[in-house]
Amino acid sequence: MAAVAILIALGHRLGADAFVAGLRAVDGWAVAAAVGIGLLTTVSGAWRWCLIARRLGLPLTLPAAVSDYYRGLLLNAVLPAGVLGDVHRAVSHGRQAGDVGRGVRAVVFERGAGQVLLVALGIAVLCADPLTTFSTGLTPILLTVASASAVALTLACLSPKLRRAARTTWADARTGLVNRDVLPKVALLSAVTLAGHVALFLVAARAAGAQAPTARLVPLVVLALLVMAVPLNVGGFGPREVFLAVAFGAAGFGAAQGVATGVVYGVLALIGSLPGVFTLFRGRPRRTRRSEQLQVRPERLDQPREHVPALVG
């Protein structure tokens, strides 16, 4: 509802022309670029997920990961908040692997690795041009996210249950991500994924008619990707368009140009995720005999496995 209200307010302020112009700007070249870039970012993200999941002891092949990743992207693009596809991907894989908690943590680590790199790049952009923070109105958003994170950490420290969950999460993070065997590979794949998202945004800006130099667009694009992480959107639409309207207006490109760029990016991102349609109605894979063996996964990979009777029913 918040995203819809934001879009209605923005449409009332700027008129519907900017939204219509964004839809009309999508052409064959932009669609082809969206499909190609979408394939690159999806495969790199799925590969990153595979590295982490396997390290945690969860079976996951790259073809299966790519298929599930496409489905998650499509659900993210059409459902509110922009994260429900990732939730589905995490729970579905956890159930298939027999460990929902660890399946969820694998996806959290995979998505978190990409967000950490994006935040680091965003901080670099803001340090290089501190005025951008204030001229684009990004400061309130950053303060809100930082405050929410601080409150969450405080609650985690106060609750014994959350403290135990935090210890388990950190133990799995050290095994699946924060080590010299996995982290460099994940960082490289995250860089490829982020570069793909930036490239798609630049394609959207050019399709929308933006003539600004690439060097001036990239900082705004990075900050727009940061804003998209705020879960107050519908398929990514909402805060992104507001930010781009303010940012493009402050940079002298025109608020309507910013809205059109955001709309084109949203459409291209949806197009890039459309292969996920073919995975929506895929049946659940059958359990193999090996997966039906009476086996319980260890809490850590360096612990011996225990063979005990499974609970059925």
C-alpha positions as CSV (number, residue, x, y, z in Angstrom):
1,M,0.0,0.0,0.0
2,A,2.8,2.4,0.8
3,A,4.4,1.9,-2.6
4,V,1.1,2.5,-4.3
5,A,0.5,5.6,-2.3
6,I,4.0,6.8,-3.3
7,L,3.4,6.2,-6.9
8,I,0.0,8.0,-6.8
9,A,1.5,11.0,-5.1
10,L,4.3,11.1,-7.6
11,G,1.9,10.8,-10.5
12,H,-0.2,13.6,-9.0
13,R,2.9,15.8,-8.7
14,L,4.5,15.1,-12.2
15,G,1.5,13.9,-14.1
16,A,1.1,10.5,-15.9
17,D,3.2,11.6,-18.9
18,A,6.5,10.5,-17.3
19,F,5.2,7.0,-16.6
20,V,3.7,6.7,-20.1
21,A,6.9,7.9,-21.7
22,G,8.8,5.3,-19.8
23,L,6.6,2.5,-21.1
24,R,6.8,3.7,-24.6
25,A,10.6,4.0,-24.4
26,V,11.1,0.2,-24.2
27,D,12.2,-1.0,-27.6
28,G,13.6,-4.2,-29.1
29,W,17.2,-3.3,-28.4
30,A,16.5,-2.6,-24.7
31,V,14.5,-5.9,-24.4
32,A,17.4,-7.9,-25.9
33,A,19.8,-6.2,-23.5
34,A,17.5,-7.0,-20.6
35,V,17.4,-10.7,-21.5
36,G,21.2,-10.9,-21.9
37,I,22.1,-9.0,-18.8
38,G,19.4,-10.8,-16.9
39,L,21.0,-14.1,-17.9
40,L,24.4,-12.9,-16.7
41,T,23.2,-11.6,-13.3
42,T,21.0,-14.7,-12.7
43,V,23.8,-17.2,-13.4
44,S,26.3,-15.3,-11.3
45,G,23.8,-15.0,-8.4
46,A,22.9,-18.7,-8.7
47,W,26.5,-19.7,-8.7
48,R,27.1,-17.6,-5.6
49,W,24.2,-19.3,-4.0
50,C,25.6,-22.7,-4.9
51,L,29.0,-22.0,-3.4
52,I,27.4,-21.0,-0.1
53,A,24.8,-23.7,0.1
54,R,27.3,-26.5,-0.7
55,R,29.7,-25.2,1.9
56,L,26.9,-25.5,4.4
57,G,26.3,-29.1,3.3
58,L,23.1,-28.4,1.3
59,P,23.0,-30.2,-2.1
60,L,22.4,-27.7,-5.0
61,T,23.4,-28.0,-8.6
62,L,24.0,-24.9,-10.8
63,P,21.1,-25.7,-13.2
64,A,18.7,-26.2,-10.3
65,A,20.0,-23.0,-8.7
66,V,19.5,-21.0,-12.0
67,S,16.0,-22.3,-12.4
68,D,15.0,-21.5,-8.8
69,Y,16.8,-18.1,-9.0
70,Y,14.8,-17.1,-12.1
71,R,11.6,-18.1,-10.3
72,G,12.6,-16.0,-7.3
73,L,13.4,-13.0,-9.5
74,L,10.0,-13.2,-11.2
75,L,8.1,-13.4,-7.9
76,N,10.2,-10.5,-6.6
77,A,9.2,-8.5,-9.6
78,V,5.4,-9.1,-9.3
79,L,4.8,-9.3,-5.6
80,P,5.0,-6.6,-2.9
81,A,8.2,-5.8,-0.9
82,G,10.5,-7.3,-3.6
83,V,11.8,-10.1,-1.4
84,L,9.1,-12.7,-1.3
85,G,10.6,-14.6,-4.2
86,D,13.8,-15.0,-2.2
87,V,11.8,-16.2,0.8
88,H,10.1,-18.8,-1.4
89,R,13.5,-19.8,-2.8
90,A,15.0,-20.2,0.6
91,V,12.2,-22.2,2.2
92,S,11.7,-24.4,-0.9
93,H,15.3,-25.3,-1.1
94,G,15.5,-25.9,2.7
95,R,12.6,-28.3,2.6
96,Q,14.1,-30.2,-0.3
97,A,17.4,-30.4,1.5
98,G,15.8,-31.4,4.8
99,D,17.0,-28.3,6.7
100,V,14.8,-25.2,6.3
101,G,16.8,-23.1,8.8
102,R,20.1,-23.7,7.0
103,G,18.4,-23.2,3.6
104,V,17.1,-19.8,4.7
105,R,20.5,-18.8,6.0
106,A,22.2,-19.8,2.8
107,V,19.9,-17.4,0.9
108,V,20.4,-14.7,3.5
109,F,24.2,-15.0,3.1
110,E,23.9,-15.0,-0.7
111,R,21.7,-11.9,-0.8
112,G,23.6,-10.2,2.0
113,A,26.9,-10.6,0.2
114,G,25.6,-8.7,-2.7
115,Q,24.1,-6.0,-0.5
116,V,27.3,-5.5,1.4
117,L,29.2,-4.8,-1.8
118,L,26.4,-2.4,-2.9
119,V,26.5,-0.5,0.4
120,A,30.3,-0.3,0.2
121,L,30.1,1.2,-3.3
122,G,27.3,3.5,-2.2
123,I,29.4,4.8,0.7
124,A,32.3,5.3,-1.8
125,V,30.0,7.3,-4.0
126,L,28.8,9.5,-1.2
127,C,32.3,10.1,0.1
128,A,33.4,11.1,-3.4
129,D,30.5,13.5,-3.7
130,P,29.0,14.3,-0.2
131,L,26.6,16.9,-1.6
132,T,24.8,14.1,-3.4
133,T,23.5,12.8,-0.1
134,F,21.6,16.0,0.6
135,S,20.7,17.1,-2.9
136,T,19.0,13.8,-3.6
137,G,17.2,13.5,-0.3
138,L,18.9,10.1,0.4
139,T,19.9,11.1,4.0
140,P,16.5,10.4,5.6
141,I,16.3,7.0,3.9
142,L,19.8,6.0,5.1
143,L,19.1,7.2,8.6
144,T,15.8,5.2,8.7
145,V,17.6,2.0,7.6
146,A,20.4,2.6,10.0
147,S,18.0,3.2,12.9
148,A,16.0,0.1,12.0
149,S,19.2,-2.0,12.0
150,A,20.2,-0.6,15.3
151,V,16.8,-1.5,16.9
152,A,17.0,-5.0,15.4
153,L,20.5,-5.5,16.9
154,T,19.4,-4.2,20.3
155,L,16.4,-6.6,20.3
156,A,18.7,-9.5,19.3
157,C,21.0,-8.7,22.3
158,L,18.1,-8.6,24.7
159,S,16.3,-11.8,23.7
160,P,18.0,-15.2,24.7
161,K,16.3,-16.9,21.8
162,L,17.5,-14.3,19.3
163,R,21.0,-14.5,20.8
164,R,21.0,-18.3,20.2
165,A,19.8,-17.7,16.6
166,A,22.6,-15.1,16.1
167,R,25.2,-17.6,17.4
168,T,23.9,-20.3,15.0
169,T,23.9,-17.8,12.1
170,W,27.4,-16.6,12.8
171,A,28.7,-20.2,13.0
172,D,27.1,-21.0,9.6
173,A,28.4,-17.7,8.2
174,R,32.0,-18.6,9.1
175,T,31.5,-22.0,7.5
176,G,29.6,-20.9,4.4
177,L,30.9,-17.4,3.6
178,V,33.4,-15.7,5.9
179,N,36.4,-17.8,5.0
180,R,39.3,-17.5,2.5
181,D,38.0,-20.4,0.4
182,V,34.5,-19.0,-0.3
183,L,34.6,-15.2,0.3
184,P,36.9,-14.2,-2.7
185,K,34.7,-16.2,-5.1
186,V,31.5,-14.8,-3.7
187,A,33.0,-11.3,-3.8
188,L,33.9,-11.7,-7.5
189,L,30.4,-13.1,-8.4
190,S,28.8,-10.2,-6.4
191,A,30.8,-7.7,-8.4
192,V,29.7,-9.3,-11.7
193,T,26.0,-9.2,-10.5
194,L,26.3,-5.6,-9.4
195,A,27.9,-4.6,-12.7
196,G,25.0,-6.2,-14.5
197,H,22.4,-4.3,-12.5
198,V,24.3,-1.0,-13.1
199,A,24.5,-1.8,-16.8
200,L,20.8,-2.5,-17.0
201,F,20.1,0.8,-15.3
202,L,22.3,2.6,-17.9
203,V,20.4,0.9,-20.7
204,A,17.1,2.1,-19.1
205,A,18.4,5.6,-18.9
206,R,19.5,5.7,-22.5
207,A,16.2,4.1,-23.6
208,A,14.4,6.8,-21.7
209,G,16.3,9.5,-23.5
210,A,18.9,10.5,-20.9
211,Q,21.8,12.2,-22.6
212,A,24.0,12.8,-19.5
213,P,27.5,11.4,-19.5
214,T,27.9,7.9,-18.1
215,A,30.2,9.1,-15.4
216,R,27.4,11.3,-14.0
217,L,24.7,8.7,-14.3
218,V,26.6,5.8,-12.5
219,P,26.6,7.4,-9.0
220,L,22.9,8.1,-9.2
221,V,22.3,4.5,-10.4
222,V,24.3,3.1,-7.5
223,L,22.3,5.1,-5.0
224,A,19.0,4.1,-6.8
225,L,20.0,0.5,-6.3
226,L,20.5,1.2,-2.6
227,V,17.0,2.8,-2.4
228,M,15.5,-0.3,-4.0
229,A,16.7,-2.4,-1.1
230,V,14.0,-0.6,1.1
231,P,11.1,-3.1,1.2
232,L,8.4,-0.5,0.5
233,N,7.8,-1.3,-3.1
234,V,5.6,-3.3,-5.5
235,G,7.9,-5.1,-7.9
236,G,10.6,-2.5,-7.3
237,F,8.3,0.4,-8.1
238,G,7.8,3.1,-5.5
239,P,10.8,4.6,-3.7
240,R,13.0,4.1,-6.7
241,E,11.0,6.4,-8.9
242,V,10.7,9.1,-6.1
243,F,14.5,9.0,-5.6
244,L,15.2,9.1,-9.3
245,A,12.8,12.1,-9.8
246,V,14.6,14.0,-7.0
247,A,18.1,12.9,-8.1
248,F,17.7,13.7,-11.8
249,G,16.0,17.0,-10.9
250,A,18.8,18.0,-8.6
251,A,21.4,17.0,-11.2
252,G,19.7,19.1,-13.9
253,F,18.4,16.2,-16.0
254,G,14.7,16.8,-15.1
255,A,12.5,14.9,-12.6
256,A,10.3,13.5,-15.4
257,Q,13.4,12.0,-17.0
258,G,14.2,10.3,-13.7
259,V,10.7,8.8,-13.4
260,A,10.9,7.6,-17.0
261,T,14.2,5.9,-16.3
262,G,12.8,4.2,-13.2
263,V,9.8,2.9,-15.2
264,V,12.0,1.6,-18.0
265,Y,14.3,-0.1,-15.5
266,G,11.3,-1.8,-13.8
267,V,9.9,-3.1,-17.1
268,L,13.3,-4.3,-18.3
269,A,14.0,-6.1,-14.9
270,L,10.6,-7.8,-15.3
271,I,11.4,-8.9,-18.8
272,G,14.8,-10.2,-17.7
273,S,13.0,-12.4,-15.1
274,L,10.4,-13.8,-17.4
275,P,12.2,-17.1,-17.9
276,G,11.0,-17.8,-14.3
277,V,7.5,-18.4,-15.8
278,F,8.7,-21.8,-17.0
279,T,9.6,-22.8,-13.4
280,L,6.4,-21.6,-11.6
281,F,4.5,-24.8,-12.2
282,R,7.4,-27.2,-12.0
283,G,6.6,-30.2,-9.8
284,R,8.6,-30.9,-6.7
285,P,11.5,-33.1,-7.3
286,R,11.2,-36.6,-6.0
287,R,13.3,-37.6,-3.1
288,T,16.0,-40.0,-3.9
289,R,16.6,-43.1,-1.9
290,R,19.7,-41.5,-0.5
291,S,17.8,-38.5,0.7
292,E,15.3,-40.8,2.4
293,Q,18.0,-42.5,4.4
294,L,17.9,-42.1,8.2
295,Q,20.4,-39.4,8.4
296,V,20.5,-36.1,10.3
297,R,22.8,-33.3,9.1
298,P,25.5,-32.1,11.6
299,E,25.3,-28.5,12.9
300,R,28.8,-27.9,11.5
301,L,30.6,-29.6,8.5
302,D,33.5,-30.7,10.6
303,Q,31.2,-32.7,12.9
304,P,30.5,-36.4,12.3
305,R,27.0,-37.3,10.9
306,E,24.6,-39.1,13.2
307,H,22.3,-41.9,11.8
308,V,19.1,-42.0,13.8
309,P,15.5,-43.0,12.9
310,A,13.7,-40.2,11.0
311,L,10.3,-38.9,12.1
312,V,7.7,-39.6,9.5
313,G,4.3,-38.1,9.2
